[in-house]
Amino acid sequence: MAIIESWLPPSRQHWEQITWLWQFFPLFTLVQWVVDYYPQGKTSIKSRFNIPGKIAWATMEAPGFINLLYIMFTLPQQNGIERLPAGNWIMAGLFTLHYLYRALLAPLYLNPSMSPIHIIVWAFALCFQLINSTCIGAWLAAYGPVTNKDWEGRVLWIEVGLILFAAGLIGNIFHDDELREIRRAAARNQKKKGEAQGGKGKGKSVEKVYMMPENGLFKLVLYPHFLCEWVEWCGFWMIGGWGCLPARSFVINEIAAMLPRALQGKRWYIERFGKEKVGSRKAVLPGLI
């Protein structure tokens, strides 16, 4: 059942238009190179238009994999496809797995606290998720490979891609957890102080605490979780094939959006902790940027 006729899920013509235009997303990220305004996370601000961090993150990220699965289960029937190849479902499963962690498990269950997110960031992120998942989902559901023959001769690339994806996901989770541990330690200290004061402060949210993470790739860069996510989606692109335009655009668009944020974040770290504390760490690419 179509939610918006010929748009959701998209017809081939509309999908081709959306996918072509989606290649130009990096042009919209150029403003981030000259403006440090980014009201989320470390650089969040006080505003009446803020949304609580956990709610905002879940509601702006989860629609992506939900939309992709919706397209996967509706578009094939509309195009007379009885059964999709296993490769299509593997890619859909990997996409869903990533966002089950990023959109639901991490913010709602693992993160001790999250800074508020401005509604502008929330809206742009939601649009990104819906457009990106439409491009990828429709390619997997009907407009990309639709038979097992389309996947022939690609076993090695798929295996390497799966290894890259797994390595990136594991690295992403590991480095996310290093950041979470800072908040968990703050929560433990807050609890101890409350107990020492006779229960005062019990039930309060964890205060913002920022430290320089030291483990894993944090020894080399300040945003290794960004780097690991890029590795993850490069593996995804490799599985789909170098000609998979939606996967390629996803990688390029993520880097275009996240690289200036990492560089902005490095400036924030230097301002807060000083150049000596930051040391030789790069923003996101060891030894380069």
PEFENKA-V155217 format. One record per residue. N is the residue number from 1. RES is the residue in one letter. PSI is psi in whole degrees, 0 to 359 (* if undefined). OMEGA is omega in degrees with one decimal (NA if undefined). Layout:
[[N & RES & PSI & OMEGA] [N & RES & PSI & OMEGA]]
//
This chain:
[[1 & M & 126 & -178.7] [2 & A & 136 & 175.5] [3 & I & 314 & 173.5] [4 & I & 113 & -172.6] [5 & E & 125 & 178.4] [6 & S & 2 & 177.6] [7 & W & 322 & -179.9] [8 & L & 95 & 0.8] [9 & P & 158 & -173.7] [10 & P & 148 & 169.1] [11 & S & 166 & 179.0] [12 & R & 317 & -178.6] [13 & Q & 313 & -179.5] [14 & H & 323 & 177.2] [15 & W & 317 & 178.5] [16 & E & 322 & 178.4] [17 & Q & 313 & -179.2] [18 & I & 315 & -177.8] [19 & T & 322 & 178.2] [20 & W & 314 & -179.2] [21 & L & 329 & -177.1] [22 & W & 339 & 177.5] [23 & Q & 339 & -175.9] [24 & F & 7 & 178.6] [25 & F & 320 & -179.7] [26 & P & 334 & 178.1] [27 & L & 327 & -179.5] [28 & F & 345 & -179.7] [29 & T & 354 & -177.2] [30 & L & 330 & -179.3] [31 & V & 332 & -179.2] [32 & Q & 341 & 179.9] [33 & W & 341 & -177.1] [34 & V & 348 & -179.3] [35 & V & 127 & -179.0] [36 & D & 358 & -177.6] [37 & Y & 113 & 177.5] [38 & Y & 86 & -171.9] [39 & P & 70 & 178.7] [40 & Q & 150 & 174.5] [41 & G & 228 & -177.5] [42 & K & 331 & -175.7] [43 & T & 24 & 177.7] [44 & S & 157 & -178.6] [45 & I & 165 & 174.2] [46 & K & 126 & -178.8] [47 & S & 146 & 176.8] [48 & R & 346 & -179.5] [49 & F & 11 & 176.4] [50 & N & 149 & 173.9] [51 & I & 138 & 177.5] [52 & P & 134 & -170.3] [53 & G & 311 & -175.5] [54 & K & 317 & 179.7] [55 & I & 316 & -178.8] [56 & A & 314 & -176.4] [57 & W & 314 & -178.2] [58 & A & 317 & -174.9] [59 & T & 341 & 177.6] [60 & M & 339 & -178.0] [61 & E & 320 & -175.1] [62 & A & 325 & 179.7] [63 & P & 338 & 179.3] [64 & G & 303 & -177.0] [65 & F & 332 & 176.3] [66 & I & 316 & 178.6] [67 & N & 318 & 179.3] [68 & L & 315 & -179.8] [69 & L & 322 & 176.9] [70 & Y & 314 & -179.7] [71 & I & 320 & -179.6] [72 & M & 329 & -176.5] [73 & F & 355 & -178.9] [74 & T & 320 & -173.3] [75 & L & 322 & 179.5] [76 & P & 318 & -179.7] [77 & Q & 322 & -179.8] [78 & Q & 339 & -178.5] [79 & N & 15 & 175.4] [80 & G & 26 & 179.5] [81 & I & 116 & -176.9] [82 & E & 323 & -175.9] [83 & R & 128 & 178.9] [84 & L & 150 & 177.6] [85 & P & 159 & -179.8] [86 & A & 324 & -178.7] [87 & G & 322 & 178.5] [88 & N & 317 & -178.5] [89 & W & 329 & 175.9] [90 & I & 313 & 179.8] [91 & M & 319 & 177.7] [92 & A & 322 & 178.9] [93 & G & 320 & 178.9] [94 & L & 317 & 178.1] [95 & F & 314 & -179.4] [96 & T & 318 & 179.3] [97 & L & 314 & -180.0] [98 & H & 313 & -174.4] [99 & Y & 340 & 169.3] [100 & L & 321 & 176.3] [101 & Y & 307 & -172.7] [102 & R & 323 & -173.1] [103 & A & 332 & -174.7] [104 & L & 301 & -174.3] [105 & L & 311 & -176.4] [106 & A & 305 & -175.8] [107 & P & 323 & -171.5] [108 & L & 336 & -175.0] [109 & Y & 327 & -173.5] [110 & L & 322 & -176.6] [111 & N & 123 & 178.2] [112 & P & 325 & 179.5] [113 & S & 161 & 176.1] [114 & M & 139 & 177.5] [115 & S & 152 & 177.9] [116 & P & 154 & -179.3] [117 & I & 130 & -179.4] [118 & H & 147 & -176.1] [119 & I & 334 & 177.4] [120 & I & 313 & 178.0] [121 & V & 316 & 179.4] [122 & W & 314 & -176.8] [123 & A & 316 & 179.0] [124 & F & 319 & 179.8] [125 & A & 320 & 178.2] [126 & L & 316 & 178.2] [127 & C & 318 & 178.6] [128 & F & 312 & -177.1] [129 & Q & 316 & -176.6] [130 & L & 318 & -179.7] [131 & I & 314 & -178.1] [132 & N & 315 & -178.9] [133 & S & 332 & 175.9] [134 & T & 316 & 179.1] [135 & C & 311 & -177.4] [136 & I & 315 & -176.5] [137 & G & 317 & -179.5] [138 & A & 326 & 175.7] [139 & W & 318 & -179.3] [140 & L & 328 & -172.5] [141 & A & 332 & -174.7] [142 & A & 331 & -168.9] [143 & Y & 6 & 174.1] [144 & G & 221 & 177.6] [145 & P & 131 & -177.9] [146 & V & 0 & 176.4] [147 & T & 160 & 178.0] [148 & N & 330 & 179.6] [149 & K & 329 & 179.5] [150 & D & 340 & -178.8] [151 & W & 358 & -176.3] [152 & E & 144 & 177.7] [153 & G & 12 & -174.9] [154 & R & 15 & -175.0] [155 & V & 313 & -178.1] [156 & L & 315 & 179.0] [157 & W & 321 & 179.6] [158 & I & 317 & -179.4] [159 & E & 315 & 178.3] [160 & V & 319 & 178.7] [161 & G & 319 & 178.2] [162 & L & 320 & 178.4] [163 & I & 316 & 178.6] [164 & L & 316 & -179.6] [165 & F & 314 & -179.2] [166 & A & 316 & 179.7] [167 & A & 318 & 179.4] [168 & G & 318 & -179.5] [169 & L & 315 & 179.3] [170 & I & 317 & 178.3] [171 & G & 321 & 178.1] [172 & N & 311 & -179.3] [173 & I & 317 & -178.8] [174 & F & 312 & -176.3] [175 & H & 329 & 171.9] [176 & D & 319 & -177.4] [177 & D & 331 & 174.6] [178 & E & 320 & 177.6] [179 & L & 322 & 178.7] [180 & R & 326 & -178.3] [181 & E & 328 & 176.5] [182 & I & 315 & 178.7] [183 & R & 322 & 179.2] [184 & R & 319 & 177.7] [185 & A & 320 & 178.1] [186 & A & 321 & 178.9] [187 & A & 319 & 178.8] [188 & R & 317 & 179.3] [189 & N & 321 & 178.7] [190 & Q & 321 & 179.2] [191 & K & 318 & 179.1] [192 & K & 318 & 179.0] [193 & K & 320 & 179.6] [194 & G & 319 & 178.7] [195 & E & 321 & 179.9] [196 & A & 334 & -179.4] [197 & Q & 16 & 176.9] [198 & G & 32 & 175.9] [199 & G & 0 & 178.9] [200 & K & 140 & 178.8] [201 & G & 356 & 179.8] [202 & K & 132 & 178.7] [203 & G & 353 & 179.2] [204 & K & 154 & 178.4] [205 & S & 158 & -178.4] [206 & V & 130 & 179.6] [207 & E & 156 & 177.2] [208 & K & 124 & 177.3] [209 & V & 126 & -179.5] [210 & Y & 130 & 178.0] [211 & M & 168 & 176.4] [212 & M & 109 & 176.7] [213 & P & 147 & -173.3] [214 & E & 344 & -172.0] [215 & N & 162 & 177.5] [216 & G & 219 & -179.2] [217 & L & 354 & 174.8] [218 & F & 341 & 176.5] [219 & K & 338 & -175.6] [220 & L & 324 & -177.2] [221 & V & 162 & -178.3] [222 & L & 340 & -178.2] [223 & Y & 61 & 179.6] [224 & P & 335 & 177.8] [225 & H & 330 & 173.5] [226 & F & 311 & -179.2] [227 & L & 315 & -179.3] [228 & C & 324 & 177.8] [229 & E & 323 & 177.1] [230 & W & 319 & 177.2] [231 & V & 317 & 179.5] [232 & E & 310 & -175.8] [233 & W & 339 & 170.6] [234 & C & 321 & 175.0] [235 & G & 320 & 177.2] [236 & F & 315 & 178.3] [237 & W & 319 & -179.9] [238 & M & 322 & 178.4] [239 & I & 317 & -179.7] [240 & G & 338 & -178.4] [241 & G & 150 & -177.1] [242 & W & 337 & 179.2] [243 & G & 4 & 179.2] [244 & C & 93 & -174.9] [245 & L & 317 & 179.9] [246 & P & 319 & 179.2] [247 & A & 321 & 178.3] [248 & R & 316 & 178.8] [249 & S & 323 & 179.0] [250 & F & 312 & -179.9] [251 & V & 310 & -177.9] [252 & I & 318 & -178.4] [253 & N & 322 & 177.2] [254 & E & 314 & 179.7] [255 & I & 318 & 180.0] [256 & A & 323 & -178.4] [257 & A & 325 & -171.0] [258 & M & 331 & -178.7] [259 & L & 311 & 177.7] [260 & P & 329 & 176.1] [261 & R & 322 & 178.0] [262 & A & 319 & 178.9] [263 & L & 322 & 174.7] [264 & Q & 319 & 179.2] [265 & G & 324 & 177.6] [266 & K & 318 & 176.5] [267 & R & 322 & 178.4] [268 & W & 316 & 179.0] [269 & Y & 316 & -179.7] [270 & I & 318 & 179.8] [271 & E & 323 & -175.6] [272 & R & 319 & -173.7] [273 & F & 344 & -179.5] [274 & G & 155 & -178.2] [275 & K & 323 & -178.5] [276 & E & 318 & -179.0] [277 & K & 319 & 178.5] [278 & V & 323 & 176.5] [279 & G & 223 & -175.9] [280 & S & 6 & -179.1] [281 & R & 136 & 173.1] [282 & K & 177 & -179.3] [283 & A & 308 & -172.7] [284 & V & 333 & 180.0] [285 & L & 114 & -177.0] [286 & P & 125 & 175.6] [287 & G & 356 & -175.9] [288 & L & 290 & -174.4] [289 & I & * & NA]]
//
